[in-house]
Amino acid sequence: MNKVELGKKGEAAAVKLLEQSGYRILGRNVRTKFGEIDLVAKEGETLCFVEIKARTGLKFGWPEEAVNSKKRWQLGRLASWYLQSRRLESVPVRFDVVSILLGPDGLPARTRLIKSAFDV
């Protein structure tokens, strides 16, 4: 499975998990001049910036372990841009991570939603 397929399968699994958990998806692959936000969603009144990490094996650790300090800093920057560009500075915000481990058949073997995964 190539990176594009992995990304598409991971995103589909993440959207399904979030919608089943009561989230409303507002945007997918939101592009900015600083980079891309995987998903923007709402849970209740909280705006959630969601990072999706999918892997096919554990050779490099669990998928969520890839959200390192550099990635968290970048997501904070992207979220600030998003909020300012839409004049949403006073909205409650949270950073969530969806971790997906795909099995040999390409289907999710493990999905994990980590709410409030980090602060920036």
Biopython code that builds the backbone (N, CA, C, O; Angstrom):
import numpy as np
from Bio.PDB.StructureBuilder import StructureBuilder

atoms = [
    (1, "MET", "N", (0.865, -1.181, 0.000)),
    (1, "MET", "CA", (0.000, 0.000, 0.000)),
    (1, "MET", "C", (0.910, 1.243, 0.000)),
    (1, "MET", "O", (1.820, 1.353, 0.821)),
    (2, "ASN", "N", (0.651, 2.169, -0.929)),
    (2, "ASN", "CA", (1.473, 3.378, -0.974)),
    (2, "ASN", "C", (0.943, 4.436, -0.006)),
    (2, "ASN", "O", (-0.107, 4.256, 0.610)),
    (3, "LYS", "N", (1.679, 5.537, 0.120)),
    (3, "LYS", "CA", (1.328, 6.580, 1.097)),
    (3, "LYS", "C", (-0.031, 7.221, 0.820)),
    (3, "LYS", "O", (-0.771, 7.542, 1.751)),
    (4, "VAL", "N", (-0.356, 7.406, -0.448)),
    (4, "VAL", "CA", (-1.636, 8.027, -0.804)),
    (4, "VAL", "C", (-2.794, 7.129, -0.379)),
    (4, "VAL", "O", (-3.763, 7.597, 0.218)),
    (5, "GLU", "N", (-2.688, 5.837, -0.690)),
    (5, "GLU", "CA", (-3.735, 4.886, -0.281)),
    (5, "GLU", "C", (-3.853, 4.822, 1.240)),
    (5, "GLU", "O", (-4.953, 4.815, 1.793)),
    (6, "LEU", "N", (-2.702, 4.776, 1.900)),
    (6, "LEU", "CA", (-2.685, 4.739, 3.368)),
    (6, "LEU", "C", (-3.383, 5.968, 3.935)),
    (6, "LEU", "O", (-4.184, 5.864, 4.864)),
    (7, "GLY", "N", (-3.075, 7.125, 3.375)),
    (7, "GLY", "CA", (-3.693, 8.371, 3.826)),
    (7, "GLY", "C", (-5.200, 8.380, 3.623)),
    (7, "GLY", "O", (-5.947, 8.802, 4.506)),
    (8, "LYS", "N", (-5.644, 7.918, 2.465)),
    (8, "LYS", "CA", (-7.084, 7.899, 2.176)),
    (8, "LYS", "C", (-7.825, 6.934, 3.098)),
    (8, "LYS", "O", (-8.900, 7.254, 3.604)),
    (9, "LYS", "N", (-7.250, 5.759, 3.312)),
    (9, "LYS", "CA", (-7.885, 4.778, 4.196)),
    (9, "LYS", "C", (-7.893, 5.291, 5.636)),
    (9, "LYS", "O", (-8.876, 5.124, 6.358)),
    (10, "GLY", "N", (-6.798, 5.912, 6.040)),
    (10, "GLY", "CA", (-6.727, 6.473, 7.381)),
    (10, "GLY", "C", (-7.738, 7.578, 7.587)),
    (10, "GLY", "O", (-8.403, 7.626, 8.622)),
    (11, "GLU", "N", (-7.862, 8.467, 6.614)),
    (11, "GLU", "CA", (-8.820, 9.565, 6.723)),
    (11, "GLU", "C", (-10.257, 9.040, 6.769)),
    (11, "GLU", "O", (-11.066, 9.520, 7.563)),
    (12, "ALA", "N", (-10.574, 8.070, 5.935)),
    (12, "ALA", "CA", (-11.923, 7.505, 5.929)),
    (12, "ALA", "C", (-12.254, 6.868, 7.278)),
    (12, "ALA", "O", (-13.356, 7.045, 7.798)),
    (13, "ALA", "N", (-11.304, 6.130, 7.839)),
    (13, "ALA", "CA", (-11.523, 5.501, 9.145)),
    (13, "ALA", "C", (-11.672, 6.548, 10.245)),
    (13, "ALA", "O", (-12.490, 6.392, 11.151)),
    (14, "ALA", "N", (-10.877, 7.616, 10.163)),
    (14, "ALA", "CA", (-10.944, 8.682, 11.169)),
    (14, "ALA", "C", (-12.286, 9.400, 11.104)),
    (14, "ALA", "O", (-12.903, 9.653, 12.139)),
    (15, "VAL", "N", (-12.739, 9.729, 9.911)),
    (15, "VAL", "CA", (-14.031, 10.418, 9.759)),
    (15, "VAL", "C", (-15.152, 9.547, 10.306)),
    (15, "VAL", "O", (-16.034, 10.039, 11.010)),
    (16, "LYS", "N", (-15.124, 8.272, 9.991)),
    (16, "LYS", "CA", (-16.156, 7.355, 10.481)),
    (16, "LYS", "C", (-16.150, 7.320, 12.017)),
    (16, "LYS", "O", (-17.207, 7.411, 12.642)),
    (17, "LEU", "N", (-14.981, 7.191, 12.615)),
    (17, "LEU", "CA", (-14.862, 7.158, 14.077)),
    (17, "LEU", "C", (-15.379, 8.453, 14.705)),
    (17, "LEU", "O", (-16.129, 8.418, 15.680)),
    (18, "LEU", "N", (-14.978, 9.585, 14.148)),
    (18, "LEU", "CA", (-15.392, 10.875, 14.704)),
    (18, "LEU", "C", (-16.896, 11.077, 14.579)),
    (18, "LEU", "O", (-17.545, 11.511, 15.531)),
    (19, "GLU", "N", (-17.450, 10.768, 13.424)),
    (19, "GLU", "CA", (-18.898, 10.931, 13.246)),
    (19, "GLU", "C", (-19.669, 10.012, 14.193)),
    (19, "GLU", "O", (-20.694, 10.416, 14.743)),
    (20, "GLN", "N", (-19.195, 8.798, 14.386)),
    (20, "GLN", "CA", (-19.835, 7.881, 15.333)),
    (20, "GLN", "C", (-19.708, 8.386, 16.769)),
    (20, "GLN", "O", (-20.518, 8.042, 17.629)),
    (21, "SER", "N", (-18.691, 9.200, 17.017)),
    (21, "SER", "CA", (-18.459, 9.759, 18.354)),
    (21, "SER", "C", (-19.168, 11.094, 18.564)),
    (21, "SER", "O", (-19.017, 11.715, 19.616)),
    (22, "GLY", "N", (-19.940, 11.541, 17.572)),
    (22, "GLY", "CA", (-20.731, 12.754, 17.709)),
    (22, "GLY", "C", (-20.088, 14.025, 17.173)),
    (22, "GLY", "O", (-20.616, 15.114, 17.396)),
    (23, "TYR", "N", (-18.981, 13.918, 16.482)),
    (23, "TYR", "CA", (-18.333, 15.074, 15.879)),
    (23, "TYR", "C", (-19.052, 15.446, 14.586)),
    (23, "TYR", "O", (-19.662, 14.603, 13.929)),
    (24, "ARG", "N", (-18.966, 16.719, 14.239)),
    (24, "ARG", "CA", (-19.451, 17.197, 12.942)),
    (24, "ARG", "C", (-18.222, 17.666, 12.171)),
    (24, "ARG", "O", (-17.516, 18.566, 12.625)),
    (25, "ILE", "N", (-17.963, 17.078, 11.034)),
    (25, "ILE", "CA", (-16.786, 17.419, 10.232)),
    (25, "ILE", "C", (-17.052, 18.723, 9.491)),
    (25, "ILE", "O", (-18.031, 18.842, 8.754)),
    (26, "LEU", "N", (-16.167, 19.705, 9.697)),
    (26, "LEU", "CA", (-16.299, 21.008, 9.031)),
    (26, "LEU", "C", (-15.378, 21.136, 7.826)),
    (26, "LEU", "O", (-15.692, 21.855, 6.877)),
    (27, "GLY", "N", (-14.254, 20.450, 7.858)),
    (27, "GLY", "CA", (-13.309, 20.547, 6.755)),
    (27, "GLY", "C", (-12.323, 19.401, 6.764)),
    (27, "GLY", "O", (-11.896, 18.923, 7.815)),
    (28, "ARG", "N", (-11.971, 18.971, 5.556)),
    (28, "ARG", "CA", (-10.962, 17.924, 5.374)),
    (28, "ARG", "C", (-9.796, 18.510, 4.603)),
    (28, "ARG", "O", (-9.988, 19.286, 3.667)),
    (29, "ASN", "N", (-8.595, 18.140, 4.994)),
    (29, "ASN", "CA", (-7.389, 18.585, 4.289)),
    (29, "ASN", "C", (-7.417, 20.090, 4.038)),
    (29, "ASN", "O", (-7.271, 20.544, 2.903)),
    (30, "VAL", "N", (-7.605, 20.854, 5.108)),
    (30, "VAL", "CA", (-7.708, 22.310, 5.016)),
    (30, "VAL", "C", (-6.315, 22.873, 4.746)),
    (30, "VAL", "O", (-5.423, 22.800, 5.591)),
    (31, "ARG", "N", (-6.153, 23.426, 3.573)),
    (31, "ARG", "CA", (-4.841, 23.946, 3.162)),
    (31, "ARG", "C", (-4.683, 25.417, 3.567)),
    (31, "ARG", "O", (-5.596, 26.230, 3.422)),
    (32, "THR", "N", (-3.506, 25.716, 4.073)),
    (32, "THR", "CA", (-3.147, 27.087, 4.406)),
    (32, "THR", "C", (-1.786, 27.364, 3.781)),
    (32, "THR", "O", (-1.157, 26.467, 3.221)),
    (33, "LYS", "N", (-1.334, 28.619, 3.881)),
    (33, "LYS", "CA", (0.000, 28.915, 3.346)),
    (33, "LYS", "C", (1.097, 28.319, 4.227)),
    (33, "LYS", "O", (2.265, 28.309, 3.838)),
    (34, "PHE", "N", (0.733, 27.825, 5.403)),
    (34, "PHE", "CA", (1.709, 27.245, 6.328)),
    (34, "PHE", "C", (1.720, 25.718, 6.299)),
    (34, "PHE", "O", (2.640, 25.097, 6.830)),
    (35, "GLY", "N", (0.707, 25.109, 5.684)),
    (35, "GLY", "CA", (0.606, 23.656, 5.675)),
    (35, "GLY", "C", (-0.844, 23.226, 5.623)),
    (35, "GLY", "O", (-1.718, 23.981, 5.198)),
    (36, "GLU", "N", (-1.089, 21.997, 6.063)),
    (36, "GLU", "CA", (-2.430, 21.427, 5.948)),
    (36, "GLU", "C", (-2.919, 20.880, 7.291)),
    (36, "GLU", "O", (-2.165, 20.264, 8.044)),
    (37, "ILE", "N", (-4.194, 21.124, 7.564)),
    (37, "ILE", "CA", (-4.860, 20.565, 8.740)),
    (37, "ILE", "C", (-5.649, 19.353, 8.244)),
    (37, "ILE", "O", (-6.459, 19.479, 7.325)),
    (38, "ASP", "N", (-5.423, 18.184, 8.840)),
    (38, "ASP", "CA", (-6.104, 16.977, 8.370)),
    (38, "ASP", "C", (-7.619, 17.129, 8.441)),
    (38, "ASP", "O", (-8.310, 16.981, 7.434)),
    (39, "LEU", "N", (-8.133, 17.424, 9.632)),
    (39, "LEU", "CA", (-9.576, 17.600, 9.806)),
    (39, "LEU", "C", (-9.857, 18.736, 10.764)),
    (39, "LEU", "O", (-9.141, 18.933, 11.746)),
    (40, "VAL", "N", (-10.906, 19.480, 10.468)),
    (40, "VAL", "CA", (-11.454, 20.458, 11.402)),
    (40, "VAL", "C", (-12.869, 19.972, 11.685)),
    (40, "VAL", "O", (-13.647, 19.716, 10.766)),
    (41, "ALA", "N", (-13.191, 19.850, 12.965)),
    (41, "ALA", "CA", (-14.493, 19.309, 13.347)),
    (41, "ALA", "C", (-15.010, 20.041, 14.569)),
    (41, "ALA", "O", (-14.283, 20.796, 15.214)),
    (42, "LYS", "N", (-16.274, 19.808, 14.877)),
    (42, "LYS", "CA", (-16.869, 20.351, 16.096)),
    (42, "LYS", "C", (-17.432, 19.206, 16.915)),
    (42, "LYS", "O", (-18.078, 18.298, 16.393)),
    (43, "GLU", "N", (-17.173, 19.272, 18.198)),
    (43, "GLU", "CA", (-17.820, 18.386, 19.150)),
    (43, "GLU", "C", (-18.495, 19.300, 20.149)),
    (43, "GLU", "O", (-17.830, 19.945, 20.958)),
    (44, "GLY", "N", (-19.813, 19.356, 20.094)),
    (44, "GLY", "CA", (-20.535, 20.324, 20.909)),
    (44, "GLY", "C", (-20.154, 21.720, 20.449)),
    (44, "GLY", "O", (-20.256, 22.039, 19.265)),
    (45, "GLU", "N", (-19.716, 22.548, 21.381)),
    (45, "GLU", "CA", (-19.303, 23.923, 21.051)),
    (45, "GLU", "C", (-17.797, 24.040, 20.829)),
    (45, "GLU", "O", (-17.294, 25.126, 20.543)),
    (46, "THR", "N", (-17.083, 22.932, 20.959)),
    (46, "THR", "CA", (-15.625, 22.952, 20.849)),
    (46, "THR", "C", (-15.180, 22.686, 19.423)),
    (46, "THR", "O", (-15.623, 21.728, 18.788)),
    (47, "LEU", "N", (-14.296, 23.549, 18.925)),
    (47, "LEU", "CA", (-13.697, 23.377, 17.615)),
    (47, "LEU", "C", (-12.478, 22.478, 17.790)),
    (47, "LEU", "O", (-11.605, 22.761, 18.611)),
    (48, "CYS", "N", (-12.420, 21.411, 17.030)),
    (48, "CYS", "CA", (-11.352, 20.431, 17.175)),
    (48, "CYS", "C", (-10.487, 20.387, 15.920)),
    (48, "CYS", "O", (-10.986, 20.221, 14.807)),
    (49, "PHE", "N", (-9.193, 20.539, 16.121)),
    (49, "PHE", "CA", (-8.226, 20.355, 15.048)),
    (49, "PHE", "C", (-7.704, 18.939, 15.224)),
    (49, "PHE", "O", (-7.118, 18.603, 16.253)),
    (50, "VAL", "N", (-7.925, 18.105, 14.200)),
    (50, "VAL", "CA", (-7.649, 16.681, 14.327)),
    (50, "VAL", "C", (-6.503, 16.284, 13.409)),
    (50, "VAL", "O", (-6.539, 16.526, 12.202)),
    (51, "GLU", "N", (-5.490, 15.672, 14.001)),
    (51, "GLU", "CA", (-4.364, 15.118, 13.257)),
    (51, "GLU", "C", (-4.604, 13.616, 13.131)),
    (51, "GLU", "O", (-4.883, 12.938, 14.120)),
    (52, "ILE", "N", (-4.494, 13.108, 11.914)),
    (52, "ILE", "CA", (-4.697, 11.688, 11.653)),
    (52, "ILE", "C", (-3.342, 11.045, 11.395)),
    (52, "ILE", "O", (-2.550, 11.535, 10.589)),
    (53, "LYS", "N", (-3.088, 9.951, 12.085)),
    (53, "LYS", "CA", (-1.868, 9.193, 11.851)),
    (53, "LYS", "C", (-2.248, 7.744, 11.611)),
    (53, "LYS", "O", (-2.886, 7.114, 12.455)),
    (54, "ALA", "N", (-1.858, 7.216, 10.462)),
    (54, "ALA", "CA", (-2.160, 5.831, 10.106)),
    (54, "ALA", "C", (-0.865, 5.112, 9.737)),
    (54, "ALA", "O", (0.031, 5.673, 9.106)),
    (55, "ARG", "N", (-0.805, 3.859, 10.153)),
    (55, "ARG", "CA", (0.345, 3.012, 9.832)),
    (55, "ARG", "C", (-0.140, 1.600, 9.549)),
    (55, "ARG", "O", (-1.254, 1.219, 9.906)),
    (56, "THR", "N", (0.732, 0.831, 8.893)),
    (56, "THR", "CA", (0.415, -0.569, 8.607)),
    (56, "THR", "C", (1.158, -1.525, 9.530)),
    (56, "THR", "O", (0.932, -2.734, 9.480)),
    (57, "GLY", "N", (2.023, -1.006, 10.356)),
    (57, "GLY", "CA", (2.783, -1.843, 11.280)),
    (57, "GLY", "C", (3.361, -1.007, 12.402)),
    (57, "GLY", "O", (3.236, 0.217, 12.415)),
    (58, "LEU", "N", (3.997, -1.688, 13.344)),
    (58, "LEU", "CA", (4.528, -1.003, 14.529)),
    (58, "LEU", "C", (6.045, -0.874, 14.515)),
    (58, "LEU", "O", (6.656, -0.620, 15.553)),
    (59, "LYS", "N", (6.651, -1.047, 13.356)),
    (59, "LYS", "CA", (8.113, -0.956, 13.244)),
    (59, "LYS", "C", (8.641, 0.367, 13.805)),
    (59, "LYS", "O", (9.714, 0.407, 14.407)),
    (60, "PHE", "N", (7.889, 1.437, 13.607)),
    (60, "PHE", "CA", (8.305, 2.761, 14.080)),
    (60, "PHE", "C", (7.454, 3.245, 15.249)),
    (60, "PHE", "O", (7.426, 4.441, 15.538)),
    (61, "GLY", "N", (6.767, 2.335, 15.920)),
    (61, "GLY", "CA", (5.945, 2.693, 17.071)),
    (61, "GLY", "C", (4.489, 2.884, 16.684)),
    (61, "GLY", "O", (4.119, 2.740, 15.518)),
    (62, "TRP", "N", (3.670, 3.210, 17.670)),
    (62, "TRP", "CA", (2.247, 3.456, 17.444)),
    (62, "TRP", "C", (2.082, 4.715, 16.603)),
    (62, "TRP", "O", (2.898, 5.631, 16.701)),
    (63, "PRO", "N", (1.055, 4.772, 15.789)),
    (63, "PRO", "CA", (0.869, 5.943, 14.914)),
    (63, "PRO", "C", (0.863, 7.272, 15.670)),
    (63, "PRO", "O", (1.468, 8.241, 15.210)),
    (64, "GLU", "N", (0.197, 7.334, 16.813)),
    (64, "GLU", "CA", (0.097, 8.591, 17.556)),
    (64, "GLU", "C", (1.451, 9.106, 18.045)),
    (64, "GLU", "O", (1.588, 10.293, 18.341)),
    (65, "GLU", "N", (2.446, 8.233, 18.131)),
    (65, "GLU", "CA", (3.775, 8.651, 18.579)),
    (65, "GLU", "C", (4.472, 9.550, 17.561)),
    (65, "GLU", "O", (5.477, 10.187, 17.878)),
    (66, "ALA", "N", (3.942, 9.603, 16.343)),
    (66, "ALA", "CA", (4.518, 10.459, 15.299)),
    (66, "ALA", "C", (4.140, 11.924, 15.473)),
    (66, "ALA", "O", (4.673, 12.785, 14.772)),
    (67, "VAL", "N", (3.234, 12.218, 16.391)),
    (67, "VAL", "CA", (2.851, 13.617, 16.639)),
    (67, "VAL", "C", (3.841, 14.172, 17.680)),
    (67, "VAL", "O", (3.555, 14.250, 18.874)),
    (68, "ASN", "N", (5.000, 14.545, 17.169)),
    (68, "ASN", "CA", (6.081, 15.032, 18.028)),
    (68, "ASN", "C", (5.969, 16.539, 18.278)),
    (68, "ASN", "O", (5.016, 17.180, 17.836)),
    (69, "SER", "N", (6.941, 17.089, 18.980)),
    (69, "SER", "CA", (6.884, 18.513, 19.342)),
    (69, "SER", "C", (6.871, 19.416, 18.107)),
    (69, "SER", "O", (6.188, 20.440, 18.102)),
    (70, "LYS", "N", (7.603, 19.059, 17.081)),
    (70, "LYS", "CA", (7.610, 19.864, 15.852)),
    (70, "LYS", "C", (6.223, 19.867, 15.207)),
    (70, "LYS", "O", (5.742, 20.914, 14.771)),
    (71, "LYS", "N", (5.580, 18.694, 15.145)),
    (71, "LYS", "CA", (4.245, 18.593, 14.556)),
    (71, "LYS", "C", (3.228, 19.355, 15.397)),
    (71, "LYS", "O", (2.345, 20.014, 14.847)),
    (72, "ARG", "N", (3.340, 19.276, 16.716)),
    (72, "ARG", "CA", (2.418, 20.005, 17.598)),
    (72, "ARG", "C", (2.576, 21.511, 17.393)),
    (72, "ARG", "O", (1.581, 22.235, 17.356)),
    (73, "TRP", "N", (3.797, 21.983, 17.260)),
    (73, "TRP", "CA", (4.049, 23.409, 17.026)),
    (73, "TRP", "C", (3.407, 23.825, 15.697)),
    (73, "TRP", "O", (2.745, 24.860, 15.615)),
    (74, "GLN", "N", (3.610, 23.010, 14.667)),
    (74, "GLN", "CA", (3.041, 23.329, 13.350)),
    (74, "GLN", "C", (1.512, 23.358, 13.411)),
    (74, "GLN", "O", (0.892, 24.251, 12.833)),
    (75, "LEU", "N", (0.908, 22.412, 14.092)),
    (75, "LEU", "CA", (-0.553, 22.390, 14.205)),
    (75, "LEU", "C", (-1.070, 23.609, 14.959)),
    (75, "LEU", "O", (-2.125, 24.148, 14.623)),
    (76, "GLY", "N", (-0.343, 24.038, 15.960)),
    (76, "GLY", "CA", (-0.721, 25.248, 16.678)),
    (76, "GLY", "C", (-0.706, 26.464, 15.765)),
    (76, "GLY", "O", (-1.604, 27.303, 15.817)),
    (77, "ARG", "N", (0.308, 26.549, 14.941)),
    (77, "ARG", "CA", (0.426, 27.658, 13.981)),
    (77, "ARG", "C", (-0.720, 27.624, 12.965)),
    (77, "ARG", "O", (-1.314, 28.655, 12.649)),
    (78, "LEU", "N", (-1.020, 26.426, 12.460)),
    (78, "LEU", "CA", (-2.119, 26.279, 11.497)),
    (78, "LEU", "C", (-3.453, 26.629, 12.137)),
    (78, "LEU", "O", (-4.289, 27.287, 11.517)),
    (79, "ALA", "N", (-3.653, 26.194, 13.366)),
    (79, "ALA", "CA", (-4.907, 26.492, 14.073)),
    (79, "ALA", "C", (-5.057, 27.991, 14.296)),
    (79, "ALA", "O", (-6.150, 28.532, 14.130)),
    (80, "SER", "N", (-3.979, 28.664, 14.667)),
    (80, "SER", "CA", (-4.031, 30.119, 14.866)),
    (80, "SER", "C", (-4.443, 30.823, 13.581)),
    (80, "SER", "O", (-5.283, 31.723, 13.596)),
    (81, "TRP", "N", (-3.852, 30.409, 12.482)),
    (81, "TRP", "CA", (-4.223, 30.996, 11.191)),
    (81, "TRP", "C", (-5.704, 30.763, 10.910)),
    (81, "TRP", "O", (-6.415, 31.690, 10.523)),
    (82, "TYR", "N", (-6.167, 29.542, 11.101)),
    (82, "TYR", "CA", (-7.560, 29.185, 10.831)),
    (82, "TYR", "C", (-8.502, 30.049, 11.671)),
    (82, "TYR", "O", (-9.469, 30.610, 11.154)),
    (83, "LEU", "N", (-8.216, 30.149, 12.953)),
    (83, "LEU", "CA", (-9.074, 30.917, 13.860)),
    (83, "LEU", "C", (-9.092, 32.401, 13.499)),
    (83, "LEU", "O", (-10.157, 33.018, 13.468)),
    (84, "GLN", "N", (-7.922, 32.975, 13.226)),
    (84, "GLN", "CA", (-7.847, 34.398, 12.874)),
    (84, "GLN", "C", (-8.527, 34.674, 11.549)),
    (84, "GLN", "O", (-9.225, 35.678, 11.413)),
    (85, "SER", "N", (-8.337, 33.804, 10.570)),
    (85, "SER", "CA", (-8.904, 34.042, 9.242)),
    (85, "SER", "C", (-10.435, 33.952, 9.251)),
    (85, "SER", "O", (-11.099, 34.487, 8.363)),
    (86, "ARG", "N", (-10.983, 33.279, 10.251)),
    (86, "ARG", "CA", (-12.439, 33.137, 10.350)),
    (86, "ARG", "C", (-13.022, 33.898, 11.539)),
    (86, "ARG", "O", (-14.201, 33.765, 11.868)),
    (87, "ARG", "N", (-12.170, 34.693, 12.168)),
    (87, "ARG", "CA", (-12.576, 35.512, 13.329)),
    (87, "ARG", "C", (-13.263, 34.660, 14.399)),
    (87, "ARG", "O", (-14.362, 34.968, 14.860)),
    (88, "LEU", "N", (-12.581, 33.587, 14.774)),
    (88, "LEU", "CA", (-13.110, 32.649, 15.762)),
    (88, "LEU", "C", (-12.232, 32.583, 17.015)),
    (88, "LEU", "O", (-12.194, 31.557, 17.694)),
    (89, "GLU", "N", (-11.533, 33.665, 17.317)),
    (89, "GLU", "CA", (-10.571, 33.648, 18.411)),
    (89, "GLU", "C", (-11.172, 33.293, 19.769)),
    (89, "GLU", "O", (-10.455, 32.808, 20.645)),
    (90, "SER", "N", (-12.472, 33.524, 19.964)),
    (90, "SER", "CA", (-13.082, 33.288, 21.277)),
    (90, "SER", "C", (-13.741, 31.903, 21.396)),
    (90, "SER", "O", (-14.349, 31.596, 22.422)),
    (91, "VAL", "N", (-13.625, 31.079, 20.365)),
    (91, "VAL", "CA", (-14.231, 29.741, 20.364)),
    (91, "VAL", "C", (-13.339, 28.776, 21.156)),
    (91, "VAL", "O", (-12.115, 28.823, 21.029)),
    (92, "PRO", "N", (-13.945, 27.900, 21.976)),
    (92, "PRO", "CA", (-13.117, 26.889, 22.648)),
    (92, "PRO", "C", (-12.501, 25.940, 21.619)),
    (92, "PRO", "O", (-13.165, 25.510, 20.676)),
    (93, "VAL", "N", (-11.219, 25.622, 21.820)),
    (93, "VAL", "CA", (-10.451, 24.849, 20.850)),
    (93, "VAL", "C", (-9.773, 23.674, 21.548)),
    (93, "VAL", "O", (-9.406, 23.739, 22.721)),
    (94, "ARG", "N", (-9.623, 22.603, 20.783)),
    (94, "ARG", "CA", (-8.944, 21.422, 21.300)),
    (94, "ARG", "C", (-8.177, 20.753, 20.159)),
    (94, "ARG", "O", (-8.571, 20.839, 18.996)),
    (95, "PHE", "N", (-7.082, 20.091, 20.510)),
    (95, "PHE", "CA", (-6.289, 19.335, 19.538)),
    (95, "PHE", "C", (-6.452, 17.848, 19.833)),
    (95, "PHE", "O", (-6.068, 17.368, 20.900)),
    (96, "ASP", "N", (-7.026, 17.128, 18.873)),
    (96, "ASP", "CA", (-7.233, 15.691, 19.013)),
    (96, "ASP", "C", (-6.372, 14.952, 18.001)),
    (96, "ASP", "O", (-5.962, 15.512, 16.984)),
    (97, "VAL", "N", (-6.106, 13.689, 18.293)),
    (97, "VAL", "CA", (-5.359, 12.825, 17.382)),
    (97, "VAL", "C", (-6.175, 11.555, 17.175)),
    (97, "VAL", "O", (-6.710, 10.984, 18.125)),
    (98, "VAL", "N", (-6.264, 11.120, 15.914)),
    (98, "VAL", "CA", (-6.854, 9.821, 15.613)),
    (98, "VAL", "C", (-5.719, 8.937, 15.108)),
    (98, "VAL", "O", (-5.057, 9.249, 14.119)),
    (99, "SER", "N", (-5.512, 7.833, 15.809)),
    (99, "SER", "CA", (-4.465, 6.877, 15.491)),
    (99, "SER", "C", (-5.114, 5.638, 14.879)),
    (99, "SER", "O", (-6.050, 5.069, 15.440)),
    (100, "ILE", "N", (-4.600, 5.234, 13.723)),
    (100, "ILE", "CA", (-5.180, 4.094, 13.012)),
    (100, "ILE", "C", (-4.070, 3.122, 12.635)),
    (100, "ILE", "O", (-3.081, 3.492, 12.003)),
    (101, "LEU", "N", (-4.259, 1.881, 13.036)),
    (101, "LEU", "CA", (-3.355, 0.813, 12.640)),
    (101, "LEU", "C", (-4.134, -0.076, 11.682)),
    (101, "LEU", "O", (-5.137, -0.683, 12.056)),
    (102, "LEU", "N", (-3.655, -0.147, 10.426)),
    (102, "LEU", "CA", (-4.346, -0.946, 9.416)),
    (102, "LEU", "C", (-3.783, -2.361, 9.406)),
    (102, "LEU", "O", (-2.577, -2.573, 9.536)),
    (103, "GLY", "N", (-4.677, -3.312, 9.251)),
    (103, "GLY", "CA", (-4.272, -4.711, 9.176)),
    (103, "GLY", "C", (-3.788, -5.075, 7.790)),
    (103, "GLY", "O", (-3.803, -4.236, 6.890)),
    (104, "PRO", "N", (-3.354, -6.322, 7.601)),
    (104, "PRO", "CA", (-2.856, -6.778, 6.299)),
    (104, "PRO", "C", (-3.903, -6.673, 5.189)),
    (104, "PRO", "O", (-3.562, -6.563, 4.012)),
    (105, "ASP", "N", (-5.178, -6.708, 5.575)),
    (105, "ASP", "CA", (-6.257, -6.596, 4.589)),
    (105, "ASP", "C", (-6.574, -5.149, 4.226)),
    (105, "ASP", "O", (-7.445, -4.895, 3.395)),
    (106, "GLY", "N", (-5.861, -4.186, 4.853)),
    (106, "GLY", "CA", (-6.091, -2.774, 4.572)),
    (106, "GLY", "C", (-7.218, -2.164, 5.375)),
    (106, "GLY", "O", (-7.522, -0.982, 5.221)),
    (107, "LEU", "N", (-7.838, -2.954, 6.229)),
    (107, "LEU", "CA", (-8.924, -2.457, 7.086)),
    (107, "LEU", "C", (-8.374, -2.078, 8.450)),
    (107, "LEU", "O", (-7.374, -2.641, 8.896)),
    (108, "PRO", "N", (-9.022, -1.122, 9.117)),
    (108, "PRO", "CA", (-8.535, -0.705, 10.433)),
    (108, "PRO", "C", (-8.567, -1.867, 11.437)),
    (108, "PRO", "O", (-9.622, -2.450, 11.688)),
    (109, "ALA", "N", (-7.416, -2.190, 11.997)),
    (109, "ALA", "CA", (-7.316, -3.217, 13.027)),
    (109, "ALA", "C", (-7.448, -2.569, 14.409)),
    (109, "ALA", "O", (-7.894, -3.207, 15.362)),
    (110, "ARG", "N", (-7.058, -1.304, 14.505)),
    (110, "ARG", "CA", (-7.136, -0.560, 15.764)),
    (110, "ARG", "C", (-7.313, 0.910, 15.434)),
    (110, "ARG", "O", (-6.516, 1.486, 14.694)),
    (111, "THR", "N", (-8.350, 1.514, 15.978)),
    (111, "THR", "CA", (-8.524, 2.964, 15.860)),
    (111, "THR", "C", (-8.606, 3.517, 17.264)),
    (111, "THR", "O", (-9.210, 2.914, 18.151)),
    (112, "ARG", "N", (-7.998, 4.662, 17.454)),
    (112, "ARG", "CA", (-7.964, 5.276, 18.777)),
    (112, "ARG", "C", (-8.134, 6.779, 18.631)),
    (112, "ARG", "O", (-7.398, 7.431, 17.890)),
    (113, "LEU", "N", (-9.105, 7.318, 19.342)),
    (113, "LEU", "CA", (-9.333, 8.757, 19.386)),
    (113, "LEU", "C", (-8.738, 9.283, 20.681)),
    (113, "LEU", "O", (-9.120, 8.857, 21.771)),
    (114, "ILE", "N", (-7.803, 10.207, 20.554)),
    (114, "ILE", "CA", (-7.179, 10.810, 21.723)),
    (114, "ILE", "C", (-7.625, 12.258, 21.774)),
    (114, "ILE", "O", (-7.131, 13.109, 21.034)),
    (115, "LYS", "N", (-8.584, 12.520, 22.675)),
    (115, "LYS", "CA", (-9.088, 13.890, 22.845)),
    (115, "LYS", "C", (-8.093, 14.684, 23.683)),
    (115, "LYS", "O", (-7.432, 14.147, 24.572)),
    (116, "SER", "N", (-8.003, 15.973, 23.377)),
    (116, "SER", "CA", (-7.055, 16.850, 24.087)),
    (116, "SER", "C", (-5.673, 16.205, 24.126)),
    (116, "SER", "O", (-5.049, 16.124, 25.184)),
    (117, "ALA", "N", (-5.209, 15.756, 22.988)),
    (117, "ALA", "CA", (-3.932, 15.037, 22.891)),
    (117, "ALA", "C", (-2.747, 15.897, 23.311)),
    (117, "ALA", "O", (-1.746, 15.382, 23.809)),
    (118, "PHE", "N", (-2.863, 17.209, 23.110)),
    (118, "PHE", "CA", (-1.780, 18.114, 23.484)),
    (118, "PHE", "C", (-2.292, 19.534, 23.543)),
    (118, "PHE", "O", (-3.365, 19.847, 23.028)),
    (119, "ASP", "N", (-1.509, 20.394, 24.181)),
    (119, "ASP", "CA", (-1.764, 21.832, 24.222)),
    (119, "ASP", "C", (-0.650, 22.532, 23.476)),
    (119, "ASP", "O", (0.466, 22.020, 23.380)),
    (120, "VAL", "N", (-0.956, 23.702, 22.947)),
    (120, "VAL", "CA", (0.090, 24.480, 22.285)),
    (120, "VAL", "C", (0.207, 25.837, 22.924)),
    (120, "VAL", "O", (1.035, 26.647, 22.507)),
]
sb = StructureBuilder()
sb.init_structure("model")
sb.init_model(0)
sb.init_chain("A")
sb.init_seg("    ")
for serial, (resi, resn, name, xyz) in enumerate(atoms, 1):
    if name == "N":
        sb.init_residue(resn, " ", resi, " ")
    sb.init_atom(name, np.array(xyz, "f"), 0.0, 1.0, " ", f" {name:<3s}", serial, name[0])
structure = sb.get_structure()
